[in-house]
């Protein structure tokens, strides 16, 4: 078993040994949602991927500070430096305050994403709550000679930066190609004439009179650019340099590339040592697009209320489906794929139930440590969940063979297998059994309470005994004391 965790670092293009800055502490920043609409299928992959990363880091002994932001200002239409603010535009359409929109869709995001049984952030900062920190960073960039002010807006000078640093390294872009590709058509766009170069990006934008969201600044009323937000918030809560920065591949350029440039100028260092990017979700081989009418909201997936869906799928089925592909590969959604994931998940939990009923013998006819180590090897190899899950199914096959009498397991291995399999499924993969009928848990719990009541009676603590009886009665369960045993019945409403 390889005990060393290796992570694919987008910044270097290779797998590297994971060595935190300040072991056992790990700082992680994940770019969160821009809250102007309900979360869709594509929004689910990042939280699921990084949930397993956080869970595994904790499992191997690290203490993780997980920061995931909410963008509630500055993200303009088409991810550009001109046009309307996405949240501001939604506010105008619905005739609400922008912060009402941000709150409503933040709540919607949390409601749906939390159904995936993902670990919540340690800190969830909002861009609008960190305007001061963003202005301070912009001032540093200007004072360092890499930012310039035009008509109340501030832009980052990409050409000047590239004289000393490599703008484009993270995304593999070459600045000369970017400049050539920008063309004069970029300059013809509204506001582009303010820039020294079309590839310069906004740090602060002057607000027009009709722009709803605006703040005072040294350059007049305006609002922050999209990229400066994450630079300011990650530095505030994780420090100038932290361990892991994550997000989708769609954020590689220009968002994360610009984050690196801003932080490098302000702090003379890159913000993160490891950059982790998950790939995109497609639907039946196509990108999600309004023109294709193939966007599926998470709420629609969980209720089955969408024309592309044959049925409803549970949040944990979706989570299991996501984890069956490596996070750096494209994930293609289809009804067949979801139904296969649902079937596999059910098999896994059925086997887990069977595991708890197995009987041990004197020896094992197989090497359990070999299977156990293969799962750890997969997770240590850039969090390879599909291989880890494949090995879980291999263990499931063995469990069925033990149950059918074709192989045997020792007492020691059986005890270890129960702990290990439950740890992988529940603690690391973060799965839970949505399909369990809660009634199957009632009888063991009621029997525990009956045992406590009987013990109280033996101790002649009749007050405690009556309290337990009355509490069960209030919950809908009637206790009947027989000559040899105590039973219960469910009271019908």
N, C-alpha and C positions, 0 to 999 in steps of 0.2 A: 504493500500500500504506500502510495506517495503521500506523505503527510503535508507536503508543501502546497499551499493553494496558489494556483496560477490563474491570472486574469488577462484576457486579451485587452490590451491598451490601444485604443483607437489612435492615440497620439503617436505611438511608435510603430503601429501596424504589426505587433507581435505579442505573443503571450509572455507575461513576465511574472516572476515570483512576487507575491503580495507581501510587502513589508510596510506596515503602517508607520506614520510619522512618530506616533507616541503610543506604542503598544502598552496596554491592551485596548486603547481607545481608537475608534475609527470614526472619522467625520465623513458624512455622505450627503451630497446635495443632488436632488432630482428636480428637473424642470417640471413644474406642475401645470395645471390647465389654465387657459384663458377662458374666464367664466362668462360666456355670452350665449350659451346654448346647453341643452341636455347632453350628457356624456353618451358617446356612441361606441360601437364595437372597438374602434381603433384606440380609444382612450383606456381600454382595459389592459393592454399588453404591458405597458410600463409599470403600473402598480403591481401586477402579478410577478413580473420578472424580478423587480427589485425587492419584492416581499420575500422571495426565496433567497435572494442574496443576503438580505438582512438577517433572515432566520438562520441561514447557514453560518454566517459570521458569528452570530451569537452562540450557536451550537458549539463552535470550535474555540470559544472562550473570549471573543471580543465584546467590548461594550460600544454600542453603536449610537451615535447621535445622528438622527435622520431628519434632514431638513427638506421639505418639499413646499415650494412657493405657490401662491395663487397670483396670477397676473390679472389685475383688475383695472389697469390703465396702460396706455402707451403702445399696445399691440394694434397696429393699424391694419386696415384691409390689405390683403395680398402680401402681408408681412413686409410691406414697403415703408419708406420714410414719408410718404405723402398719402393723403386720403383721410377717411374718417377712422376714428377709434372704433374698434369692433364693439366694445361695450357701449360707447356713446351712441353709436348708430342704432343698436338694439333698444337703447333707452328712448330715443326719439320715436322709433316705430311703435313702441308699446306705451309711450307717454308716461314714463316712469323716471325717477331719479336714477342715474347710473349706478349708485351704490345699492339701490333696490335690485337692479338687474344682477349685479355682482353677488349680492347675498342670496338671491333666489337660485341662481345657477350653481353657486358654491354648495348650497344645501343639496341641490339635485345631484351634483357630482359625488358628494360624500355619501348620500343615501344609496346610490347604486354601486359605487366602488367598494364601500364597506361590506356589501353583500358577498364580495369575493373573499372575505375572511383574510384581509391583508392588514399588516401592522400599520397603525396610524403614525404619522410623522411625530417626531419629538417636538418639532417646531414647524408651524405652518404660517410663515410671514406673507403679508400682502404687499404688493408693490406700492399701493397708495399710502401705506403706513410708513414708508421708508424714503420719502421724498428728500428729506434732509441729508440722509446718507448718500443718496444718488447725486445731489448737488455738490456735496463735498468731493466726491470722486471726479466729477466733471471739472471742478476747479483745479484739481491736481493735474488732470490731463491737459488742460489749457496751459497751466503754469509750466508743464514739462515740454511744451512746444508741439504737442501732438493733437491739440484741439484748436479750432478757430470759430469765431463768432461771426455770423452773418444775419443781419436784420432780426436779431433776437433769438435766432436758432444757433445751436452749437453742433459742429460736425467733427468726427474723428478723421484725421488725415492719414489715410491708409498708405499713400505713397511715402510720406515722411517716416511712418512706422517701419515700412519695409526696407528702409535704408539700413536699419539696425537689427530688425527682427524678421521673422518669416511668417508673414500673413498668408495663410492658406495651408500651412503644414498639417493641421488637424484633418481637414477635409480633402487634402491632396490636390488643392487648387493651385495653379500657378498664376501669380499676379499679372504677368504680361498677358496671359490668355484672358484674364478677367477684364483687363483694360481694353483689349481688342474686342472682346465680346460685348462690352458695354455699348459702344457705338454712339453716334450722335443722337440716335433715337431716344436714348436714355436722357440726354440733356433737354430734349424737347418736352419731356414730361413736366407737369406742373411742379415747381419748386426745385427741380434738378439744377437749374442755372445757378443756384446759390452755392453749389458744391464746387470745390476745386477739381474734383475728380468724381465721375459717376459712382465709383465704388466706395467713396467715403460714406459713412453711415451716421445717422443722427444720434447725438447724445442727449440733446434737449431740443424741443420744437416750440417755436413761437405759436401761441394759440390764436386762431382767428376769432372774431367776435362770436361766431355761432358755435365754436367748440365748447362743449359743456364742461369738460374736465380740465381745469387749469389751476396752476399754483404760482405764487410769487417766486421769483428767482433773481439772481444778479443780472439776468439778461432780459427781465420783464416777465409778463404772464406767459405761462407755457406749461408743458408737460414733458415727462422724461421719455427718452427713446426706449424701445423694447429691450435692447441688449444690456443697458446699464443696470437695469433692475436686478438681474440675477447676480451680476458682479458685486453689487452693493450688499445684497442680502446674504449671499454665501460668505462674504468676508466678515460681515457683522456677527454671524452665528457660528462660523466654523474656522475663522481665521484667514489670514492672507493666503496660506497654502493649506489645503486639506487633502484627504486621501482619495475620495472617489467622487467624480461628477458624472451623473447619468442623464439619459434622455433618449429620445427616438432619433433614428438616423436622419429624419427630416430636419432636425435642429443642428446638424453638423455645420451647415453653412446656410446663412451667415451668422446664426445666433451664437453658437458655441465658439466659432472662429473669432467673432467680435468680443466675446467675453474674455477670451485669452488675451487679446490685444489690450483691452482696457485694464485688466488686472496686471499685466506685465508692465505697463506704463506706470500705474499707481503704486505697485508694490515691488517692482523689479523681480517678479517671479510669476510663473504660471499659477493659476488658482488651484489646480488639482494635479496630483501625481498619476492618477489612473482615470481614463475616460472610458466609460462603458456605454455603448449605444445598442439599443435593440432595433430590430428590423420592423418593417411595416406589416400591417394586416391587409390582405386582399380578400375580395369576395368573389368566389367562383372564377378565380384567375384574373380579376379586374380590380383596379384601384377604386376605392370608394369615391363617388363623385355625384354631385347634385344632378348633373346632366344624365347620368345613368340610373338615377333613382334607386341606388343600391345601398344607401346609407342606412344602417340599422342601429337604432338607439338601444342602450342596454336594457331599458325598461321594456322595449318591444321584444327583445330577445328572451327576457325572463317571463313574459306573458304570452309570447307567440303571436303577438298582434302586428304582423308585418307580411306583406305579400310574398316576400322571398322565403318565409319560414314555413315549414311543414308542421311545426309544433313548438311548444315552449321548451326552453332548456334552462336548467337550474344554474345559478351563479357558480357553483362548485364544478359542474360539468364544463362550463366555459373555462374555469381556471385550470382544470385538468387537461383540457384540449390545448390551451396555451403552453403548458409545460411539456407537452409531448413533442414540441419542436424546440430546437436550440434557439436561444434568444437572438442570435445573430443571423438566423435564416428567415426568409419570408414565411409568413404564416397565412395559409389560404383557408378561408372559411367556406364551408358548405354544409348543407343539412346532413349529408352522408358522413362527413368528418365529425360533426357534433354528435350524431347518433352512435358512431363508433366509440367516441370518447365516453359517452354515457354508458355504453355497454361495458367498456373496459373498467370504468370507475366502479360500476356495480359489482363486477367480478372481483375487483380488488377488496372491496368491503365485505363481500360474502366470504372471501378467503380469510379475511381478518377475523370474522366471527368464528370460522372453523378453527383458526389457530388457537383460540381460547378454549377449545374443547378437546384438543389433542392430548393423547396419553403418551408419556415418555417410556422408553425402555433403557437398557443398560448402556447402549452405545448408539452413535450416529453412523449411518451408512454413507454420509456425505460430509464435505468440509464446509461447515457453515461460515467459518472465518473468511474463506475464499469469496463467498458471495457477499458477505458484509464489506470486505475490503474493496470489492469491485464497485460498489455503490459509492464509497468514499472516494475512490479514484476518479469516478465520473464527476462528482461534485467538486473535487479539487482541480479538475481540468476545466476551468472556465465555466463552472456551474452547469455542467452538461446534464440537465434534467432528463432528456429523452433516454439516455443510456442508463441513468439511475432508475428510471421507471421500468425500463426493459428488464433490469436485474431484479426489480421488485416482483415482476411477473414470473421470473424464474424461481424466486422464492415461493411464490404462490403455487407454482406447479409442484414443487417439492412438498408443500403443505398438503396438497390434495393426494399426493402419493403416500404420504405418511398416514393420512386418514383412511385411504383405501387398503393399507397394509402392504404396499409394495416397497416401502423403505422405512427406516426407523430413525428416531432421534433421542439423544440422551437427555436426562433431566436438566443438565447444565446448559446444553444448547437450546433446549426448549424455552427455558427461562430467559436466556439471552436473546433468543429470536423474538419473543413477545415484546420485550423492551425495545429492541432495535427497530422492528417493523413499525410499531406504534410511533416511535420517535421520528422515523423518516416520513411516514404518512401525515401525521398530525402536526408535529413540531417544525419540520423542515420544509415539506411541501405545502403545509398549511391547508390541507384538505379536511373536510368534515363530511359526515354522512347525512346528506340532505334527505335521503330516501328512507331513513329509519323511521318507523312508526313510534312516536314517543310513548305509546302505551306499553311497549315492551320494557321500558325502564321503570314503569310504575310499580310493578309487583315487588322487585327487589327493594325499592325505596320504602314502600309501605311495610314490608317485612322487617326492615331495620328499625322503623319507628315502633312496630309492635314489640320487637325484642327489647327496645329501650323501656317501653311501658311495662312489660312483664318483669324486667329487672327492677324497676321502681316499685312494683307491687311486692316483690320478694323482700325488698329493703323496707317495706311498710311505709313507703313514701307515697301515700294514696293521693296527696294533693298533686304531685307530679304526674302520677298515673292518670288522674282525671283530666289534667290539662292536656296531655297528649291525646287522650280519647276525644276531647272536645275540639281540639285543633283539627284532627282528622275528620270529625263530623262536619265542621265548618267548611272543609275542603271537599266534601262530598263522599266521604268514606265512613261507613258504619262498622264499628268494631263489635264482634260477637265473641264473648268468652265462653268457650265450651269446657267440657270436663277435662279433656286431655290437651286441647290446643285452642289458640285464639285465631279466629279467621276474620275476614272483612268482606264487605260487599259495597258496590258502588250504588249510591242513592240516585235514582232517576229524578230529573227535574220535572 
